[in-house]
Amino acid sequence: MPEFTAETLPVRQLYRVSEVMLLLSLSRSVIYELIRSGRLGSVTEGRTRLIPATAISRYIDLLTAEAKDADYGQSA
């Protein structure tokens, strides 16, 4: 299997957990915790856990919205 970095990862519809770790700069245990908590969507094909590209985008949107909410909560 070739070595990938976040910059060289091919754009696809489904990513393995190890690839999402690179994309989001998070550990394997954090990725699985996000999946368990429902913050990051995933699908299973056989015994392989895959994360749809749309789920990654939704997770990033969620983080952005939470950051905006936190900024609005800090009024001067």
Protein Blocks (a to p, Z undefined) as FASTA:
>chain_A
ZZddfklpccdfbdcfklmmmmnopafklmmmmmmnopagcddehjaccddfklmmmmmm
mmmmmmmmmmmmmcZZ
